[in-house]
Amino acid sequence: GKYFQTKDGQLLLNNNSLEQEFNFRNSNHLFINPDFKMEFGFDGKIFSNDYKQFYSEYQDLLGNKTDSLSLNTKINTSKAGAFANLSLKLFSGLTFNPGVRVDYFDYNKTTNVSPRFSMTYEFNEKTSLTGTFGIFYQNVPWVIVAQNDAFKNLKNPKAYHYILGLTHLLNESTKLTVELYNKDYSDFPVDPTQPSLFVFDQAVLENLFLTHSTLSSAGEANSKGIEVTVQKKLAKDFYGLISGSYSKAIYKGLDNKKYDRVYDNRFNFAIEGGYKPDENWEFSARWLYAGGAPYTPFNQTASAAAVKGIYDESKINGSRLPDYHSLNIRADRRFHFQSSTLVVYLSIWNAYARDNVASYFWNEIKNKQDEDKSWGILPVFGIKYEF
């Protein structure tokens, strides 16, 4: 695909790449008795990537000039892993689940060992408490790795997960779940020429990963929060779910300052449910609310001079979009046949036409800041055949 700059039609990216991934997995289950179970196995991935890309010279979000780059690179490599998980009932009410995963990344010749375990205590038939810890690794996206042979030496980003969850049955059809979590991230790639930005958020800010001449594995981040869910299964005619959460996601820049990440909405709330008076009809609704996501205001003077959005580097993710909320409603009519069912439905998205702002962008035609808004009210009609 080709991507062009709006202001002058100059080619920004010409991408004729081909990415292929082949997966295989073997999983085995060993049941010794109700108190001792084991799962073990291995898996692997084979990557065959052929990158033919041209990135033209451009100004990044901070106004820095970035040189053009032409890529004609193939990455043929693999990843192999093995895993084992145990389930042990130590005594009445207490279950211990230790496990480990070992991965070998052929491309950078590294081996990662990822221990994880969880422990669940059932106070009674209605209430249980679970604590979980785990270490997880992922590889740097290939589209970044392919840009420079030196990026082969980047570390695999690592995450430490700590989770504590409480589950309680309020009645036969309604369950309450409360979960607290903390996740520490390290060894993420960061660009020394963009000390206040986080490379992994670039795909959100610019809709694609652009070029970097230098990267180091010094990126750190953290996310933590609490989630509360009340779920009611279908009992009689009604079902529903109410969930709410408070979270905070930050990263530390190479300037040693902490910044909110681009998806740090803080507050999220959802309520959804339905009514099924009989086997033929179903009516449902879903209302969503999310706190405004962080964004960086533009440097108005620099942006107007460049005819391109240039961030105010002193205010990285320092402002927030308006809060988001929306209501979707839907009606289904089922026609039952001997061995199949025809479903006809009508859904109304954003039923009360909330004017949600998705982002602010620099309009290069008008050479000023503008708003990118989400869909207005939108009717959706569909037919589904089940057999």
C-alpha positions in Angstrom: 0.0 0.0 0.0 1.0 3.6 -0.5 0.6 6.4 2.0 0.8 10.1 1.0 1.2 13.3 3.0 -2.0 15.3 2.8 -0.5 18.8 2.4 1.5 18.2 -0.7 0.7 14.7 -1.9 4.3 13.5 -1.3 4.8 9.8 -0.9 5.3 9.0 2.8 5.4 5.1 2.6 5.4 2.6 -0.2 4.8 -0.8 1.3 4.9 -4.0 -0.9 5.8 -6.4 1.9 4.7 -9.9 2.6 4.4 -11.3 6.1 3.7 -15.0 6.7 3.5 -16.9 10.0 3.0 -20.7 10.4 2.0 -22.1 13.8 2.0 -25.5 15.4 1.1 -26.6 18.9 1.1 -29.9 20.8 -0.8 -30.1 24.1 -1.0 -33.1 26.5 -3.1 -33.6 29.6 -2.2 -36.0 32.4 -4.9 -36.8 34.9 -3.5 -38.8 37.9 -6.3 -38.1 40.3 -8.8 -35.3 41.1 -6.1 -33.6 43.2 -3.2 -33.8 40.7 -3.5 -32.7 37.0 -0.8 -31.7 34.5 -0.7 -30.1 31.1 2.5 -30.0 29.1 3.6 -29.6 25.5 5.4 -27.6 22.9 4.7 -25.1 20.2 6.5 -23.2 17.5 6.2 -20.4 14.9 8.0 -20.1 11.6 8.2 -16.5 10.2 8.8 -15.8 6.5 8.8 -12.0 6.0 9.8 -10.2 2.8 10.0 -6.4 3.3 10.0 -4.1 0.3 9.4 -0.7 1.7 10.3 2.9 1.0 10.0 5.6 3.7 10.5 9.1 2.5 12.0 11.9 4.5 9.5 13.4 6.9 9.0 15.4 10.1 8.1 13.4 13.1 5.6 14.5 15.7 8.2 16.5 17.5 9.3 18.4 14.4 12.5 16.5 13.9 13.7 15.6 10.4 13.9 11.8 9.7 16.0 10.6 6.8 14.5 8.5 4.0 14.9 4.7 4.2 14.7 2.0 1.5 14.2 -1.6 2.7 14.7 -4.8 0.7 15.1 -7.3 3.5 14.0 -10.8 4.2 13.6 -12.3 7.7 13.2 -16.0 7.8 13.4 -17.3 11.3 11.5 -19.2 14.0 10.5 -19.4 17.6 10.2 -22.6 19.7 8.6 -23.0 23.1 7.8 -25.6 25.7 5.4 -25.4 28.6 4.2 -27.3 31.7 1.4 -26.5 34.1 0.4 -28.3 37.2 -2.9 -28.2 39.2 -2.4 -29.4 42.8 -5.1 -29.5 45.5 -2.9 -29.1 48.6 -5.8 -29.4 51.1 -9.5 -28.7 51.3 -10.3 -25.4 49.6 -6.7 -24.6 48.4 -5.5 -25.2 44.9 -2.0 -24.4 43.7 -1.2 -24.0 39.9 2.5 -23.6 39.2 3.8 -23.5 35.6 6.7 -22.5 33.4 7.2 -21.6 29.8 10.6 -21.6 27.9 11.0 -19.8 24.6 13.9 -19.7 22.2 13.9 -16.9 19.6 16.2 -17.9 16.8 16.5 -14.4 15.3 18.3 -12.8 18.3 19.5 -16.2 19.7 17.9 -15.6 23.1 16.2 -17.9 25.5 13.5 -16.6 27.9 12.2 -18.5 30.9 8.7 -17.5 32.1 7.6 -18.8 35.4 4.0 -18.2 36.5 1.7 -19.5 39.2 -1.7 -19.0 40.8 -3.3 -20.0 44.1 -7.0 -20.2 44.7 -8.7 -20.6 48.1 -12.4 -21.5 48.2 -13.9 -20.2 51.4 -17.2 -21.9 50.6 -19.3 -22.8 47.6 -20.0 -19.2 46.8 -16.7 -17.3 47.5 -13.2 -17.8 46.3 -9.9 -15.8 46.2 -7.2 -16.2 43.5 -3.7 -14.7 43.4 -1.7 -14.9 40.2 1.9 -14.0 39.2 3.6 -14.4 35.9 6.4 -13.2 33.6 5.7 -12.8 29.9 7.9 -12.0 26.9 7.1 -10.8 23.4 9.3 -10.0 20.4 9.7 -6.6 18.9 7.4 -6.1 15.8 9.2 -7.4 12.7 8.4 -4.2 10.8 10.6 -2.4 13.4 13.4 -5.0 13.5 13.7 -5.0 9.7 14.8 -1.4 9.6 18.3 -1.9 11.0 20.6 -4.9 11.4 21.6 -3.5 14.9 17.9 -3.9 16.0 18.6 -7.7 16.1 20.3 -7.0 19.5 17.2 -5.4 21.0 15.9 -7.3 24.1 12.6 -9.0 24.1 10.1 -6.8 26.0 9.2 -8.3 29.4 6.2 -7.9 31.7 5.6 -8.9 35.3 1.9 -9.5 36.0 0.4 -9.5 39.6 -3.3 -10.2 39.9 -5.7 -10.7 42.8 -9.3 -11.7 42.2 -12.3 -12.3 44.3 -15.4 -14.2 43.0 -18.7 -14.4 44.9 -22.0 -15.8 43.8 -24.8 -13.4 44.8 -27.4 -16.0 43.9 -27.8 -18.9 41.5 -27.6 -16.7 38.4 -25.6 -13.7 39.5 -21.9 -13.5 40.0 -19.7 -10.7 41.4 -16.1 -10.5 40.4 -13.5 -8.0 41.7 -10.0 -8.0 40.3 -6.9 -5.9 41.2 -3.9 -5.9 38.9 -0.4 -4.4 38.5 1.8 -4.9 35.5 5.4 -3.8 35.2 6.9 -3.6 31.7 10.6 -3.3 30.8 13.1 -3.7 27.9 10.7 -1.9 25.5 12.4 -0.2 22.5 12.7 3.6 22.8 14.2 6.2 20.4 16.8 8.5 21.9 15.8 11.3 19.4 12.2 11.1 20.9 13.0 11.0 24.6 9.4 11.9 25.6 7.6 9.4 23.4 6.9 5.7 23.6 7.6 3.7 20.4 4.9 1.1 21.0 2.2 3.8 21.1 3.3 5.2 17.7 1.0 2.9 15.8 -1.9 4.5 17.7 -0.7 8.1 17.1 0.2 7.8 13.4 -1.7 4.7 12.4 1.5 2.9 11.4 5.1 2.3 12.6 7.5 4.8 11.0 11.3 4.7 10.8 13.8 4.9 13.6 17.5 5.2 13.1 18.5 4.2 16.6 16.6 2.3 19.3 17.6 1.0 22.8 15.9 -1.4 25.1 15.4 1.1 27.9 11.7 1.6 27.8 9.7 1.1 31.0 5.9 1.2 31.7 3.3 0.3 34.2 -0.4 -0.3 34.3 -2.6 -1.0 37.4 -6.2 -0.9 38.3 -9.3 -2.5 39.7 -12.2 -4.0 37.8 -15.6 -4.9 39.2 -18.2 -7.0 37.3 -21.7 -8.2 38.1 -22.9 -10.8 35.6 -26.4 -12.2 35.5 -27.0 -15.3 33.4 -30.2 -15.8 31.6 -32.8 -16.6 34.2 -36.4 -16.5 33.3 -36.5 -13.7 30.7 -33.6 -11.4 31.6 -29.8 -11.4 31.4 -27.3 -8.7 31.9 -23.8 -7.5 32.9 -22.5 -4.4 34.7 -18.8 -3.7 34.8 -16.7 -0.8 35.9 -13.0 -0.2 36.2 -10.4 2.4 37.3 -7.0 2.1 35.8 -3.8 4.0 35.3 -1.2 3.3 32.5 2.1 5.3 32.3 5.5 5.0 30.8 8.8 6.5 31.7 10.6 8.5 28.9 14.3 8.6 28.3 14.1 12.1 29.9 13.2 10.2 33.2 9.7 11.8 33.3 6.5 9.8 33.6 3.7 10.2 31.0 0.2 8.8 30.6 -0.1 6.3 27.8 -2.4 7.0 24.9 -5.1 4.5 26.0 -5.2 5.6 29.7 -8.9 6.3 29.9 -8.9 5.9 33.7 -12.6 5.3 34.2 -14.6 2.7 32.1 -18.2 1.6 32.7 -20.5 -0.7 30.7 -24.0 -1.9 31.3 -25.6 -4.4 28.9 -28.5 -6.7 29.0 -31.4 -8.2 27.2 -35.0 -9.5 27.4 -36.2 -12.7 25.8 -40.0 -13.0 26.2 -40.0 -16.2 24.1 -38.0 -18.2 21.6 -38.8 -15.9 18.7 -37.9 -12.4 20.0 -35.0 -10.8 21.8 -34.4 -7.2 22.8 -31.0 -6.0 24.0 -29.1 -2.8 24.8 -25.5 -1.7 25.7 -24.4 1.6 27.1 -20.6 2.4 27.3 -18.8 5.1 29.0 -15.0 5.9 29.0 -13.0 8.7 30.4 -11.3 10.9 27.9 -8.0 9.5 26.6 -4.8 11.5 26.9 -3.5 13.5 23.9 -0.7 16.0 23.3 -1.7 19.6 22.3 -0.2 20.9 19.1 2.4 23.7 19.1 0.2 26.0 17.1 3.0 28.2 15.8 5.3 25.4 14.8 2.4 23.4 13.2 1.2 26.3 11.1 4.8 27.0 9.9 5.3 23.3 9.0 1.8 22.8 7.7 1.8 19.6 9.8 0.9 18.8 13.3 3.9 19.3 15.6 3.5 18.4 19.3 4.1 20.8 22.2 6.9 18.7 23.7 6.3 20.4 27.1 2.8 18.9 27.3 3.2 15.2 26.1 -0.2 13.5 26.8 -0.9 16.4 29.1 -4.5 17.0 28.0 -7.6 14.8 27.7 -10.3 14.3 25.1 -13.9 14.7 26.1 -15.5 11.7 27.8 -17.0 9.1 25.5 -20.4 7.5 25.9 -22.8 5.8 23.6 -25.9 3.6 23.5 -26.5 0.7 21.2 -30.0 -1.0 21.0 -31.0 -4.1 19.0 -34.0 -6.3 18.3 -33.8 -9.9 16.9 -36.6 -11.9 15.4 -36.0 -15.7 15.0 -37.8 -17.9 12.5 -37.4 -21.6 13.5 -37.4 -24.4 11.0 -37.0 -28.1 11.4 -33.1 -28.0 11.5 -32.2 -24.4 11.1 -33.0 -20.9 12.2 -33.3 -17.6 10.3 -32.4 -14.5 12.4 -33.4 -11.0 11.2 -32.2 -8.1 13.4 -32.2 -4.3 13.5 -29.6 -2.5 15.5 -29.2 1.3 16.2 -25.7 2.3 17.1 -25.1 5.5 19.1 -28.9 5.7 19.5 -29.0 9.2 21.1 -26.5 10.6 18.6 -23.7 11.5 21.0 -21.1 13.7 19.3 -18.0 11.8 20.5 -14.5 13.2 19.7 -12.1 10.4 18.7 -9.0 12.6 18.3 -7.7 16.0 17.4 -5.6 16.2 14.2 -3.8 18.9 12.2 -5.9 19.6 9.1 -3.1 20.2 6.5 -5.6 21.6 3.9 -7.0 24.2 6.3 -3.7 24.4 8.2 -5.4 24.3 11.6 -6.4 21.9 14.3 -9.5 19.9 13.6 -11.6 17.2 15.2 -12.0 13.5 14.2 -15.4 12.4 15.4 -16.8 8.9 15.9 -19.9 7.7 14.0 -23.2 9.5 14.6 -26.5 7.6 14.9 -26.2 4.5 12.6 -28.9 1.9 11.8 -27.7 -1.6 11.0 -29.9 -4.2 9.5 -28.8 -7.8 9.2 -29.9 -11.4 8.3 -28.2 -14.5 9.8 -29.0 -18.1 8.9 -28.0 -20.8 11.5 -27.9 -24.5 10.7 
